[in-house]
Amino acid sequence: MPHYDYHCSANSQVIEVKHKMSEKITTWGELCESSGTDPGDTPVDSPVEKLISGGNIVSSSNMGSGTPPRCPSGGCGSGMCGLG
């Protein structure tokens, strides 16, 4: 399942959650429930906005080229991610 970042303008918090592409989260209460976060003093009906984030796209044109895709950061250096 993909990960998404959501921003709540009522409290300036950004929370990452994992959910199906078809799922829609529109309020702070829904976001807190999905992420297991305590809503705190923020009203649960406060709107949240899904942030646009870059993703790694693997296309059929680079599959099997013998060269794995690079990490967006340029490589982790330790080799733990499996990408150079």
Residue pairs with C-beta under 8 A, 6 or more apart in sequence:
1 18
1 19
1 20
2 18
2 19
2 21
2 55
3 16
3 17
3 18
4 16
4 17
4 18
4 19
4 25
4 50
4 51
4 53
5 14
5 15
5 16
5 50
5 51
5 53
6 14
6 15
6 16
6 17
6 25
6 31
6 48
6 49
6 50
6 51
7 13
7 14
7 48
7 49
7 51
8 14
8 15
8 28
8 31
8 42
8 46
8 47
8 48
9 46
9 47
9 49
10 28
10 42
10 43
10 46
10 47
11 28
11 40
11 42
11 46
13 42
14 51
15 31
15 32
15 35
15 37
16 35
17 25
17 31
17 34
17 35
19 25
19 34
25 31
25 34
25 48
25 50
26 47
26 48
27 44
27 45
27 46
27 47
27 48
28 39
28 42
28 43
28 44
28 45
28 46
28 47
28 48
29 39
29 44
29 45
30 48
31 37
31 48
32 38
32 39
32 44
54 72
56 69
56 72
58 69
62 69
68 82
68 83
68 84
69 83
70 83
70 84
71 81
71 83
71 84
75 83
75 84
76 83
